[in-house]
Amino acid sequence: MSANRRDFLKSVTAGAAGLAVGTAAVSMPASSYGRVIGANDRLGVGVIGLGRRLKAFIPAISDAENNVDLLYLCDVMKSQRGRAAKLFSEAMSHDAILENDIRKVIDDPKVDVIFNATPDHWHAPGAIMALKGGKHVYVEKPATHNMHENEMIVAAQKKYGKVVQMGTQQRSSDHTIEIIKEIHGGIIGTPYKAVAFYTNGRGEVPLQKKAAVPEGLDWDLFQGPAPRREYTEETWDYNWHWYGWDYGTAESGNNGTHEMDVARWALQVGYPLRADVLADKRHFVDDGWEMYDTMEATYKFAGNKIIQWDGNSRNGYDMFGSGRGTLIFGTEGCVFVNRNEYRVYNQTGKLVKSYESASQEAGTALGGGGDMSTRHVVNFFDAVRGKGALNSPIDEGAVTMALVHYCNIAYRIGKGFDIDDKTGRMFDRDAMKLWGRDYEPGWELKV
């Protein structure tokens, strides 16, 4: 990344993203760190979870300008470790240790930062373990599996004073930062509604059936904090997303996190006052998919603002000419923004301004990655070194995660509910029963 691009990102972030995001995650004095990270210090890196998001980290980690040392590649599947080592070797020279157990990586004092790209149920527990071990953390979305973990991960960040970036990489997008700043500056008047959407043509999913644990997989460690069960075929690789609630957070957590985050950023809102949902399994009704694949969620906020989430996992028709994006309505026009462009329309629907980014960030392809992800990782490295503010600090990311959890809870209990917009608590007994989850004994979260 060039120096002028970095300077641009810092100046724009300070003027735009700072309007909507808190800086608690990077406002700690250097004296609060267990190990002071200097601006020019080499950072020891451990990557945990070597699946589809791995390629999103390789460019930034392998760039000599970022001055990092790849120390560990960790995954519970042996074949993933070998694949990751090969991919990194194509981009850089490294002597990374191939490790199975996240705890061994965290215990190494040479490791300064952890990239946590594990399955959803491991995000908050792994991040909290790393924080307790004195590490800075880049945690992929969804950063938490439930509302209890929201509280715990924010509390852990504050207690241990480390930098925690959530992997909502559009917060580091040049054109998105620019248009959000213009929205906040009044380009469409007062923004009052945002529609966040995602579409995909995911196919049929096999029915779960008991099977032998695949060769090379540590099934016990894969489950980690989740209650134990027998292995079922095709679970470990990707279908854990759709096989019940032990591991995944459905499409709302898997992809909706990104667009709902942009919607909330644009409207400058926190917790909602109410959440309502219409959702069902609409496609391949007899296959192994065990949750909704189609959802419409509506969140009402103070100031009569609204966010709608429209998720279509298995109907790939592009909405607004795109597979994903956010449409923001204001009193004097509207804005459409996605990972590659923005368009501004006046109140009569006439296009008055547009910008097509040179970004190569993936849209709906599995795993994704691209220059937007690279900028987000570089922003994380800069924040660890005290050279700039995080674009997506965890205390801000946790509020976005609450929207994910609210719509999932509303679907699971079959009704909407009111919410305390100061604390995020739900005014519904059935909903509050799903505030947390059951953990495997000995794996309970502790800060």
C-alpha positions as CSV (number, residue, x, y, z in Angstrom):
1,M,0.0,0.0,0.0
2,S,1.4,3.4,-1.0
3,A,2.1,6.1,1.5
4,N,-0.4,8.5,0.0
5,R,-3.1,5.8,0.1
6,R,-2.4,5.3,3.8
7,D,-2.5,9.0,4.5
8,F,-5.8,9.3,2.6
9,L,-7.3,6.4,4.7
10,K,-6.2,8.0,7.9
11,S,-7.5,11.4,7.1
12,V,-10.8,10.2,5.8
13,T,-11.4,7.8,8.6
14,A,-10.8,10.5,11.2
15,G,-13.3,12.7,9.5
16,A,-16.0,10.2,8.5
17,A,-15.8,6.8,10.3
18,G,-15.0,8.6,13.5
19,L,-18.5,10.2,13.4
20,A,-20.1,6.8,13.8
21,V,-17.7,4.5,15.5
22,G,-16.3,4.6,19.0
23,T,-12.5,4.6,19.6
24,A,-12.4,2.9,23.0
25,A,-10.6,0.0,21.5
26,V,-7.6,2.2,20.6
27,S,-7.8,4.9,23.2
28,M,-5.8,3.1,25.8
29,P,-2.4,4.6,26.7
30,A,0.6,2.6,25.7
31,S,1.4,2.0,29.3
32,S,-1.7,-0.2,29.6
33,Y,-0.3,-2.8,27.2
34,G,1.4,-5.9,28.6
35,R,4.0,-5.5,25.9
36,V,4.5,-2.1,24.3
37,I,4.2,-2.3,20.5
38,G,6.4,0.4,18.9
39,A,5.6,2.0,15.6
40,N,8.4,0.1,14.0
41,D,8.3,-3.1,15.9
42,R,7.9,-6.3,14.1
43,L,4.6,-8.0,14.9
44,G,4.4,-11.7,15.6
45,V,1.3,-13.1,13.9
46,G,-0.8,-16.2,14.4
47,V,-3.6,-17.1,12.1
48,I,-6.3,-19.3,13.6
49,G,-8.8,-20.9,11.2
50,L,-7.4,-21.6,7.7
51,G,-10.5,-22.0,5.6
52,R,-12.1,-19.7,3.0
53,R,-11.2,-16.4,4.5
54,L,-7.5,-17.2,4.6
55,K,-6.7,-15.5,1.2
56,A,-8.1,-12.2,2.6
57,F,-5.1,-12.0,5.0
58,I,-2.3,-13.1,2.8
59,P,-1.6,-9.8,0.9
60,A,-1.3,-7.7,4.1
61,I,0.7,-10.3,6.1
62,S,3.1,-11.0,3.2
63,D,3.7,-7.3,2.4
64,A,7.2,-6.4,3.8
65,E,6.0,-2.8,4.4
66,N,3.7,-4.1,7.2
67,N,6.7,-5.6,9.1
68,V,5.1,-8.8,10.4
69,D,6.4,-12.2,11.2
70,L,4.1,-15.1,10.4
71,L,4.7,-17.5,13.4
72,Y,1.7,-19.9,13.4
73,L,-0.9,-21.3,11.0
74,C,-3.4,-23.1,13.2
75,D,-6.4,-25.2,12.3
76,V,-8.2,-28.3,13.6
77,M,-8.0,-29.9,10.2
78,K,-4.5,-31.2,9.1
79,S,-5.2,-30.6,5.4
80,Q,-6.1,-27.0,6.0
81,R,-2.7,-26.4,7.7
82,G,-0.8,-27.9,4.8
83,R,-2.9,-25.9,2.3
84,A,-2.3,-22.6,4.2
85,A,1.4,-23.2,4.4
86,K,1.6,-23.7,0.6
87,L,-0.5,-20.5,-0.1
88,F,1.6,-18.3,2.1
89,S,4.8,-19.8,0.7
90,E,3.7,-18.6,-2.7
91,A,3.6,-15.1,-1.4
92,M,6.4,-14.9,1.2
93,S,9.2,-16.8,2.9
94,H,8.1,-18.0,6.3
95,D,8.8,-20.6,9.0
96,A,5.3,-20.7,10.4
97,I,4.6,-23.5,12.8
98,L,1.7,-25.6,11.8
99,E,-0.4,-26.0,14.9
100,N,-3.7,-27.8,15.8
101,D,-4.5,-26.1,19.1
102,I,-5.3,-22.4,19.5
103,R,-4.2,-22.5,23.1
104,K,-0.6,-23.3,22.2
105,V,-0.5,-20.3,19.8
106,I,-1.9,-18.0,22.5
107,D,0.6,-19.3,25.1
108,D,3.6,-18.2,22.9
109,P,4.8,-14.8,24.1
110,K,6.3,-14.1,20.7
111,V,2.8,-13.8,19.3
112,D,1.5,-10.2,19.4
113,V,-1.6,-10.5,17.2
114,I,-4.2,-13.2,16.5
115,F,-6.3,-13.5,13.4
116,N,-9.4,-15.5,14.3
117,A,-11.2,-16.9,11.2
118,T,-12.6,-20.0,12.9
119,P,-16.3,-21.0,12.7
120,D,-18.8,-18.6,14.3
121,H,-19.1,-20.5,17.7
122,W,-15.3,-20.0,18.2
123,H,-15.1,-16.3,17.4
124,A,-15.8,-14.8,20.8
125,P,-14.3,-17.6,22.9
126,G,-11.1,-17.6,20.8
127,A,-10.9,-13.8,20.9
128,I,-11.4,-13.7,24.7
129,M,-8.8,-16.4,25.2
130,A,-6.4,-14.4,23.1
131,L,-7.1,-11.1,24.9
132,K,-6.5,-12.9,28.3
133,G,-3.2,-14.1,26.8
134,G,-2.1,-10.5,26.0
135,K,-2.8,-10.6,22.2
136,H,-4.4,-8.0,19.9
137,V,-7.2,-9.6,17.9
138,Y,-8.6,-9.4,14.4
139,V,-11.9,-11.4,14.7
140,E,-13.9,-12.2,11.7
141,K,-17.6,-11.5,11.5
142,P,-19.8,-12.5,13.1
143,A,-17.7,-11.6,16.1
144,T,-20.1,-13.3,18.5
145,H,-22.5,-16.2,18.5
146,N,-25.1,-14.6,20.9
147,M,-25.8,-11.6,23.0
148,H,-24.0,-12.9,26.1
149,E,-20.8,-13.1,24.0
150,N,-21.4,-9.5,22.9
151,E,-21.1,-8.4,26.5
152,M,-18.2,-10.7,27.2
153,I,-16.0,-9.7,24.3
154,V,-16.5,-6.0,24.8
155,A,-15.8,-6.4,28.6
156,A,-12.6,-8.4,27.8
157,Q,-11.3,-5.8,25.4
158,K,-11.8,-3.1,28.0
159,K,-10.3,-5.1,30.8
160,Y,-7.1,-6.1,28.9
161,G,-6.8,-2.9,26.9
162,K,-5.9,-4.6,23.6
163,V,-6.9,-3.7,20.0
164,V,-9.8,-5.7,18.7
165,Q,-11.0,-5.2,15.1
166,M,-14.1,-6.9,13.7
167,G,-13.8,-8.2,10.1
168,T,-16.4,-5.9,8.6
169,Q,-14.0,-4.8,5.9
170,Q,-16.3,-2.4,4.2
171,R,-15.5,0.0,7.0
172,S,-12.1,0.3,5.3
173,S,-13.5,0.9,1.9
174,D,-12.5,4.3,0.4
175,H,-15.7,4.9,-1.5
176,T,-17.9,3.8,1.3
177,I,-16.1,6.0,3.8
178,E,-16.5,8.9,1.3
179,I,-20.3,8.4,0.7
180,I,-21.1,7.8,4.4
181,K,-19.3,11.1,5.2
182,E,-21.5,12.8,2.5
183,I,-24.6,11.2,3.9
184,H,-23.8,12.5,7.3
185,G,-23.1,15.9,5.7
186,G,-26.6,16.0,4.3
187,I,-26.3,14.9,0.6
188,I,-29.7,13.2,0.8
189,G,-31.1,15.4,3.6
190,T,-31.9,13.5,6.8
191,P,-31.4,9.7,6.4
192,Y,-34.4,7.8,7.8
193,K,-34.4,4.3,6.3
194,A,-31.9,1.8,5.1
195,V,-32.5,-1.5,3.2
196,A,-29.6,-4.0,3.6
197,F,-29.8,-7.0,1.3
198,Y,-27.9,-10.1,0.3
199,T,-28.7,-12.7,-2.4
200,N,-27.1,-16.0,-3.3
201,G,-28.0,-19.2,-5.2
202,R,-26.9,-21.7,-2.6
203,G,-27.9,-25.2,-3.6
204,E,-29.3,-28.2,-1.9
205,V,-27.6,-29.3,1.4
206,P,-27.3,-33.0,2.3
207,L,-29.3,-34.4,5.2
208,Q,-27.2,-34.9,8.3
209,K,-26.2,-38.5,9.0
210,K,-23.7,-40.0,11.4
211,A,-20.3,-40.6,9.9
212,A,-16.7,-41.3,10.8
213,V,-14.7,-38.2,11.7
214,P,-12.7,-37.2,8.6
215,E,-9.1,-38.1,8.7
216,G,-7.0,-35.3,10.2
217,L,-9.9,-33.5,11.9
218,D,-9.8,-32.9,15.7
219,W,-13.5,-33.1,16.1
220,D,-13.4,-32.4,19.9
221,L,-11.4,-29.2,19.4
222,F,-13.6,-28.1,16.4
223,Q,-16.6,-28.3,18.8
224,G,-14.6,-26.4,21.5
225,P,-17.1,-24.4,23.5
226,A,-20.2,-26.0,21.9
227,P,-22.0,-29.0,23.5
228,R,-20.6,-32.3,22.4
229,R,-22.3,-34.5,19.8
230,E,-21.4,-37.2,17.3
231,Y,-20.0,-36.1,14.0
232,T,-22.3,-35.9,11.0
233,E,-21.2,-36.0,7.4
234,E,-20.2,-32.7,5.7
235,T,-20.3,-30.7,8.9
236,W,-16.8,-29.4,9.4
237,D,-16.1,-27.8,6.1
238,Y,-18.9,-25.3,5.5
239,N,-22.3,-26.8,6.2
240,W,-22.0,-26.2,9.9
241,H,-23.5,-22.8,8.9
242,W,-26.8,-24.4,8.2
243,Y,-26.9,-27.4,10.5
244,G,-28.7,-26.0,13.5
245,W,-27.5,-23.4,16.0
246,D,-24.6,-25.1,17.7
247,Y,-22.0,-23.5,15.4
248,G,-23.5,-21.0,13.0
249,T,-25.6,-17.8,13.0
250,A,-27.5,-18.4,9.7
251,E,-27.1,-16.0,6.7
252,S,-27.8,-13.0,8.9
253,G,-24.5,-13.6,10.7
254,N,-22.7,-15.1,7.8
255,N,-23.3,-12.2,5.4
256,G,-26.0,-9.9,6.7
257,T,-23.5,-8.5,9.3
258,H,-21.7,-6.5,6.6
259,E,-24.8,-4.8,5.1
260,M,-26.5,-4.2,8.4
261,D,-23.3,-2.6,9.6
262,V,-23.2,-0.2,6.7
263,A,-26.9,0.6,7.2
264,R,-26.4,1.4,10.9
265,W,-23.3,3.4,10.1
266,A,-25.2,5.5,7.6
267,L,-28.2,6.1,9.9
268,Q,-25.9,6.7,12.9
269,V,-28.1,4.5,15.2
270,G,-27.3,2.2,18.0
271,Y,-29.6,-0.5,19.5
272,P,-33.1,-0.6,18.0
273,L,-36.4,-0.2,19.9
274,R,-38.0,-3.2,18.2
275,A,-37.3,-6.1,16.0
276,D,-39.8,-8.0,13.8
277,V,-39.1,-10.8,11.4
278,L,-40.7,-12.8,8.6
279,A,-38.6,-15.8,7.8
280,D,-38.8,-19.4,6.6
281,K,-37.1,-22.1,4.7
282,R,-38.4,-21.6,1.2
283,H,-36.2,-23.8,-1.0
284,F,-35.3,-27.5,-1.1
285,V,-37.7,-27.9,1.8
286,D,-36.7,-31.6,2.4
287,D,-32.9,-31.1,2.4
288,G,-30.6,-30.8,5.4
289,W,-30.7,-27.0,5.8
290,E,-32.1,-26.6,9.3
291,M,-32.9,-22.9,9.5
292,Y,-34.4,-20.1,7.4
293,D,-33.0,-19.4,4.0
294,T,-35.2,-16.4,3.4
295,M,-35.7,-13.5,5.8
296,E,-37.2,-10.0,6.0
297,A,-36.3,-8.3,9.3
298,T,-37.4,-4.8,10.3
299,Y,-35.7,-2.8,13.1
300,K,-37.3,0.4,14.5
301,F,-35.0,3.0,16.1
302,A,-35.4,6.2,18.0
303,G,-36.0,9.2,15.8
304,N,-38.4,7.2,13.6
305,K,-35.5,5.5,11.7
306,I,-35.8,2.1,10.2
307,I,-33.4,-0.6,9.0
308,Q,-34.7,-3.5,6.9
309,W,-32.7,-6.7,6.3
310,D,-33.6,-8.7,3.2
311,G,-31.7,-12.0,3.0
312,N,-32.2,-14.5,0.2
313,S,-29.7,-17.4,0.6
314,R,-31.1,-19.6,-2.2
315,N,-32.7,-17.3,-4.7
316,G,-30.0,-15.6,-6.6
317,Y,-31.9,-12.8,-8.3
318,D,-29.9,-9.6,-8.0
319,M,-31.7,-6.7,-6.2
320,F,-31.0,-3.2,-7.4
321,G,-28.6,-4.7,-9.9
322,S,-26.3,-6.3,-7.3
323,G,-26.0,-9.4,-5.2
324,R,-25.5,-7.4,-2.1
325,G,-25.6,-3.8,-0.9
326,T,-27.3,-1.1,1.1
327,L,-29.9,1.4,0.0
328,I,-30.2,4.5,2.2
329,F,-33.3,6.8,1.9
330,G,-33.2,10.4,3.0
331,T,-35.6,13.3,3.0
332,E,-34.0,14.7,-0.2
333,G,-32.9,11.6,-2.1
334,C,-31.3,8.2,-1.7
335,V,-27.9,6.4,-2.0
336,F,-27.1,2.9,-3.1
337,V,-23.7,1.6,-2.0
338,N,-22.0,-1.8,-2.2
339,R,-18.5,-3.0,-2.2
340,N,-17.7,-1.7,-5.6
341,E,-19.7,1.5,-6.2
342,Y,-22.1,4.1,-4.9
343,R,-24.9,6.0,-6.7
344,V,-26.7,9.1,-5.4
345,Y,-30.3,9.9,-6.6
346,N,-32.3,13.0,-5.9
347,Q,-35.9,13.0,-4.6
348,T,-37.3,12.4,-8.0
349,G,-35.1,9.4,-8.6
350,K,-32.7,11.0,-11.0
351,L,-29.1,9.9,-10.8
352,V,-27.0,12.9,-9.7
353,K,-23.7,11.4,-8.7
354,S,-22.0,8.0,-9.0
355,Y,-18.6,6.5,-8.4
356,E,-17.3,3.1,-9.4
357,S,-14.4,2.0,-7.3
358,A,-11.4,0.1,-8.5
359,S,-11.9,-2.2,-5.6
360,Q,-11.5,-5.9,-6.4
361,E,-13.3,-7.1,-3.2
362,A,-15.4,-10.2,-3.7
363,G,-19.1,-9.9,-3.4
364,T,-21.0,-13.2,-3.0
365,A,-18.2,-15.6,-3.8
366,L,-17.4,-18.1,-1.0
367,G,-14.5,-16.7,1.2
368,G,-14.2,-13.4,-0.6
369,G,-11.1,-11.3,0.0
370,G,-9.6,-8.4,-2.0
371,D,-8.1,-5.0,-1.6
372,M,-10.8,-3.9,0.8
373,S,-9.9,-6.7,3.2
374,T,-6.2,-5.9,2.8
375,R,-6.9,-2.3,3.8
376,H,-8.8,-3.5,6.8
377,V,-5.9,-5.7,7.9
378,V,-3.5,-2.8,7.4
379,N,-5.7,-0.5,9.5
380,F,-5.6,-3.2,12.2
381,F,-1.8,-3.3,12.1
382,D,-1.6,0.5,12.2
383,A,-3.9,0.6,15.2
384,V,-1.9,-2.0,17.1
385,R,1.1,0.3,16.6
386,G,-0.7,3.4,17.7
387,K,-0.6,4.9,14.3
388,G,-4.3,5.4,13.7
389,A,-7.8,4.6,14.9
390,L,-9.6,1.3,14.2
391,N,-12.2,1.4,11.5
392,S,-14.3,-1.3,13.1
393,P,-13.6,-1.5,16.9
394,I,-15.3,-4.3,18.7
395,D,-17.5,-2.1,20.9
396,E,-19.0,-0.7,17.7
397,G,-19.1,-4.1,16.0
398,A,-21.0,-5.6,18.9
399,V,-23.9,-3.3,18.4
400,T,-24.2,-4.4,14.7
401,M,-23.9,-8.0,16.0
402,A,-26.9,-7.3,18.2
403,L,-29.1,-6.8,15.0
404,V,-28.0,-10.3,13.8
405,H,-28.9,-11.9,17.1
406,Y,-32.2,-10.1,17.4
407,C,-33.5,-11.3,14.0
408,N,-32.3,-14.9,14.7
409,I,-34.0,-14.9,18.1
410,A,-37.2,-13.5,16.6
411,Y,-37.2,-16.3,14.0
412,R,-36.5,-18.9,16.7
413,I,-39.3,-17.8,19.0
414,G,-41.7,-17.0,16.2
415,K,-42.4,-13.4,17.2
416,G,-41.0,-9.9,17.4
417,F,-40.2,-8.0,20.6
418,D,-39.4,-4.6,22.0
419,I,-35.8,-3.7,23.1
420,D,-34.2,-1.3,25.6
421,D,-32.2,0.9,23.2
422,K,-29.8,1.9,26.0
423,T,-28.8,-1.6,27.1
424,G,-29.8,-3.8,24.3
425,R,-31.9,-6.0,26.5
426,M,-35.1,-7.6,25.1
427,F,-38.5,-7.0,26.8
428,D,-39.6,-10.6,26.2
429,R,-39.1,-13.6,28.4
430,D,-38.9,-16.1,25.6
431,A,-36.4,-13.9,23.8
432,M,-34.2,-13.5,26.9
433,K,-34.0,-17.3,27.2
434,L,-31.8,-17.1,24.0
435,W,-29.6,-14.3,25.3
436,G,-26.8,-16.8,25.7
437,R,-26.2,-20.5,25.0
438,D,-25.2,-23.7,26.6
439,Y,-21.4,-24.3,26.7
440,E,-19.6,-27.6,27.1
441,P,-18.6,-27.9,30.7
442,G,-15.2,-26.4,31.2
443,W,-15.5,-24.1,28.2
444,E,-17.7,-21.4,29.8
445,L,-16.6,-17.9,28.9
446,K,-14.7,-16.1,31.6
447,V,-13.2,-12.6,31.4
